[in-house]
């Protein structure tokens, strides 16, 4: 790194540190506490480590506010020492970026007409992929985002309230069949979608119920029984997976991850599409390899946090933006999307006019085994499924399938969502025990789950 580059890096870091302190304490408090260590324009006067000195001095007066600022400042220092710049971007304003840009041109670090790597940035993206240079032109092309037919699945990234929901409605809002799951109760979806919210102690049972539906639907596509187009969209997929694991539902978490991978590898060919919404560009927790990212149309959304939008887009797409292009994006006002359109492209989607509805609490078959809650069943004689009819359904089903099946599999096959109330797995087991007593079926016991099969007795 040249001397000029080092000076510019130091100026950028100090500008970010200054903004960090100002965001945690009022300007008047800091100015009084530091006795003139800051310029009014927000740059450091007292040498390269003026901010650090200011932190110690101001901390004696503003302990509560400065503790938070000190932690953020330490994070900036650590990241810069390791060659990273994302944390700085969280605190730099549009004016800061333009001013630092002018300094870089004046110092000869970058050309006003040509782009070049600056401040020691690597030629590869954060995920180690070979990257594509975006070209020397500063201005990015603009077009309203759309899905790429060659990459039919959707990976949308952006922090909270950065425009993901509106962009999603623009991209697939008109699709006729969409499953949507979220952990946020405030979410709304187009009125013709199936939108569910999950969370709390029922999370494991809710996701089990939903995966039962999704896996059955995907199987219909794979076997050719369903040729229509269908979407499976997961909002904050990483968060849902992590919550499942921390709440003791590791098997359900693995099952969801397996469904995602199967959908991405085999779904597009049979009109089953996947949508992942995330706050991070890290696809590792989802079990998605770098090769599978090629099956996604990558769309990054941003308003206030455009630096994170840039970082996530570059990591997921493998595209490198020039410093001028990054500065252009950071200077924009309002909601924007960054997407692939034979290279990086900026977008502003129109507001959706689709009628919306609230997502509903996801149903589930049973309470999670890790949180046993006694159930109270209310008898409704005029609506409840007749006992003999249910038992006959079970027997007919087992006689039509030679292989042994679990109680849950039998329940899914022999009951209907319209049954009111729908029989639980435990009630199915009661019916199965009665059939065993009548020598109609037999039970096989293995390490995973009990399985039931007909005996051949008429």
N, C-alpha and C positions, 0 to 999 in steps of 0.2 A: 504494500500500500504506500503510495507516495505521500510526501509531507502535506501536500494540498488536500489529499483525500482524508488524511488523519485529522487535519484541522476542521474539515467539513463534518466528519463523523462526530467530533467532539462538540461542535456547535449544535448539531442536530440533537445529540444526547442531552446537552444542557438545556436546550429549548424544551424538550419533552419533560425533563425533570422539573423545570420551572412551571410548566403547565400542570404537572402532577401536583405540586405543592399548592398552586393556586386553586385547583379543583377541590382541595380538602379544607382549605382555610380561606377566610376573606382576605382580599388584597390589603385592606387597611391594617388588619392584624399583623400580617407578615411584614408589611413595610415598617410598622412601628417596632416590631420585634427584631428585625434585622438591621435597623439603623442605616438604611440606604444601600443594602447589598444588592438590590434589584434595580435594574433600569425600568422605567415605566413601560417600555415596549416588551418587557418580559425576557430579556436576555441577561446573562450573568456578567457582573462587573468584577467580582472579586476573584478572578482567575478561574482555571478549569474546575477547581473543586469548590467554587463559591457556593454551589447549591448544598453540598454536604455540610459546609460550615454553617450555612443558614439553617439547615435542619437541626443541628445541635443547639444553636442559639435560640431559635424559635421554639424548640421543644420544651425549653425551660418555662415558657410562658403559655404555650398552647398545647399542653400534653395530649389531651383527648383527640384533637384534630390531627396533630402531627404524627401520632402513632400510625394512623392509617396511611398517611402520605409517605411516611418513612418506609413502610412495607412495600408500597408500590414503587417507590424510588429504588429500593434495593433490587426489586425484580427487574427494573429497566437496566440497572447497572450490570446485573448478572447476565441478562440476555445479550446485551451488547458485547460483553466480554467473550461470549460464546459465538459471536457472529450473527446474532439474530436482531431483527428490527421491528417485529410485529408489535411488541409492547409499546415502543415509542410511538407508533402510529395511532395508538388509542388516544394520545393526548395532544397530538399536533393539530392545530386548526388549519383552515384553508389559507389564512394569511401567513401562517408559519411556513407551510409548504411552498407557497409562492416566493416568500422571502429567501428561504433556503435554496430554492431553485435559482434565484438571481445570484446568490453567493456562489453557487456551484459554477455557473457560467462565467462569472467574473474571475474565479480562481482557475478556470480552464479545466475543471474536473469533468464537465460535460460540455458538449457543443450546443449552441443554440439551434443548429440544423441537423446534427447527427447525434445518434444515441450511442452510449458505451456503458459498460458495467461501471458502477461507482461504489465507493465505500466498501470495497472488498466483497461484494455480493457474488455468489457462486453462479456458474452457468447452468446448474442443475436445479431442479425443483426440490422441495422439502422431502418428497417421498423417494428421491433417488432415481426417478425416471429420467430418461433423456428428454430434454425439453426442446420445444420449437420456438425459435426467436420470432417475435411478433412483427419484426420489420422496423425500419427506421422512421416511418411516418408517425408523428405524435398523435394525430387525431384518429380515434377509433371509429370504425363504421357503425352505423346505427340502423337497427331494424327491430321490429317487434318480435320478441322471442317466440319460438315454436319448436316442436319436437322434431328430432332428426329421424327420418324413416330408417336409416342405417343403425341407429342407436335408440330403439323404441322405448326402453325403460327410462324412468326419470329419477335423477338424483338432484334434489334441490337443497341448497345450503344457505343459511342466513341466521343471524341471531334473532331473539325474540323481538317482535314488532318491527321487523325490517322488511316486510312485504311478501313473505312466503305464501300466506293464505290467498291473497289477491292474485298472485302469479299462478298459483295452482289452479284456481278457478278459470283463469284465462286459458291455461294450457289444456286442461282435461275436463273443464266444467260441463261441456256439452256431451261428454261420454255418457251413454245410457246406463251402463252398469258399473258402479264404483263402490267398493268396500273401503271405508275410511275408519281408522282407529287412531285415537289420540288420548293423551293423559290430561288434557286441558278441558275442563267443564265449560269454558266460555267459548269454545270453538263452534262455528256454524258451518254448515255445508249446503250445497245445492239441494233443493227439496226432494229431488229424485234419487239422491245417494243414500246408501246405508251407512250412517255415521254413528260410531260408538265411542264412548269414553271409558277408560279403564283406570283402575288404581285402588289404593287402599288395601284392606285385608282380603278383598275378593279378587285381587289381581291375578293370582294363579288360576283360579277357577274360571274367571272371565276369559283369559287368553286361551285356556284349554277349550272352552266352548267355541270361541272364535276360530281357533285352528281346526277344530272338527269341521266347521262349515267351509273354511278356506281349502283345506286339503281335499275334501270331497268335491268342491267346485273345480279345483285344479286337475283332479283325476278325471273328471268328466271331459275336460279339454284334452288331456293327454290321450284319452281313449277314443277321442273323436265323437263323443256323444254331444258335446257342446262346441259349436263352431263360432258362436258369437264372441264379440270383443268384451273382455272383462278386466277391470283394474283392481289391484289390491294395494292400498296406500297406507303407509305407516308414518305417522307424525312422531318425531322425536324417537325414532327406532332405537337409538343407542340408549336413551334413558329408560325405555321400557325393558330392554334386555338387562340392563344393570339392576333395575328394581326387582325383576324376577329373581335374579341370582341372590341379591342381598336379603330378600324375604324368604329364602329357602326353596324357591321353585326352579332349581337349576335345570331339571329335566324339561320343564316347559320352555325355559330360555333356549336350551339346545334345540328343542323342537321348532321354535320360531326361527332360529338362525338357519336350520336345515330347510325350512320352507322357503326362506328368502333366497337361499342359494339355488334350490331346485327351480324356483320361479324364474330366476335370472338366466339359468343355463338352458331351460327347456320351454319356458312359457311363451316367449315371443313367437315362436313358430306355430303355436296353436292358439294365438289370440288371447293369451293370459299375460297381462302387463303388470309390472311392479313399479311402485312409486315410493321413494325414501325421502323423508324430510328430516334435516339434521341441522344442529347448530354448529357442527364442527366438520371440517374436511377430512377427518380421520375415519376411514371405512373399515379399519382393522377389527374393531369390536363387533362389527356386523358379520364377520367371516367372509367379506368380499375381497377376493384377491385383486391385484392390480389389473390382471387380464380381464376380469369381469367388469371393470369400470368402463371398458370399451363398449359395453352393451347399454350404457346410460347416456342420455342427453343431460349434460351438466349445466345447471342454471344456478348462479349465485345471486343473492338478493341483498341489497343494502340501502340504508338511508343515512343514519348517523354513524354507523360502523362500517364504512366502506373499505377501510384497511383490512379488516377481517374478511370481507367479501372477496377482495383481491387475493389474499393469501389462500383461502379455501379453494377458489376457482383454479388458481395455478397448480395447487397440489393435486386436485382431482383430475384436471384435464391434461396436465403436463405441458401447458402452454406458458411461455415466459413473456411477461409484459415489459416494455422498456420503461425507464424511469419517467420519461415524458408522458407515456400513456397512463402510468399510475398517478402522476400528478394531475392529469386531466380528470380522471375518475374522482379523485379526492376533492377536486374543486366543484363538482356537480352538486346541485341542490335537489332535494326531494328523493323519491323512491326510484331506484334503478335496478336493472338486472344485467348481469354479465354472463354471456352464453357463447357457445361455439357455433359459428356460422362460417365455415371454412376459415377459421381463425377467430380471435376474440371479437366480440361484437357487443355493443351497448343497446339496451332496450328499456322502454317504458311501456308497460302493458296498459291497455285501457281498463277503466273500472268495470267490473262485471255487473250486469243487470239481471243476473239469474236470481229467482226467488230462493231465499235461504230458510233453513230450519236449524234448531239447536241439535247438537249431537245428544244421543240418549245414553243412559247408563247401560253398559254391556251386560246382557243376561249371562247366567251361568247355571250349570247343572246342579252343582253341589258346593257347599262351603269348602275352602281349602282344608286339607287334612291337618295342616300345621296350625290352623285356627279353628278348633272344633266348636261349633255353636249348635245347640239343640234346635231341632226343627219342629214346628207345630203345623200339622196338616189339617186343613179345614175340609170336612166332608161336604161335597156338593153333589148329592145323588143324581140330580138331573143332568149334570155335565161330566162327572167323573167317568173315566174309561172303564167299561165293565170288566170285572176280573177274569171271567172265563174267556172273553174275547182277547184280552191281552195275553193270557196263557196260550191260547191257540195260535196267536200270531208268533209267539216265541217258538213253539213247537214246529210250526210250518216253516219258519225261517231256518231252524237248525236242520230240519229234514231236507231242505233244499240246498244246504251247504255241507259238504262232506267234512271240511276241516273244523277243528275245535276253535271256538271263539270266546273272547272275554265277555264279561257282563256288560262292560261299557260298549263294546262293539254291538252286542245284541240289543242294547237299549237304543243306540242310534239307528239301528235298522228296523226295530219293531215299534217304535213310538213316533209320534208326529209332533212338530212344533205347535200344531193347532190343538192338541190334546189339552184339556183344561180340567184338572191340572195334569201336566205331563209326568209320567212315572219316572222316578229317580232310579239311579243304578242300584241303590239298596233295595228298592221295591222289586226291581227285576231279579235280584238275587233271591228274594223270598219266593218268587214264582218259580225260579229255577230249582230251588231246594224241594218244592212241592213236586215238581216233575221228576226229580231224582227219586223221591220216595215212591212215586208211581212207576218206577223202572222205565220211564220214557226216555231219560237222558242220563249221561254219566258226567262226572267231573274229573278233570285232570289237574293236578296240582304241580306247578313249577315255580321257579324262583322269582319270576316277574309278576305273574298274575294267574289266578285260577281260570281254567278254560273249560267250556262245556260242549258236549257233542251228543248226537242221538245214539241210542243203543241199538237201533234197528228193531226194537220191539213194536209191534203194531199197536 
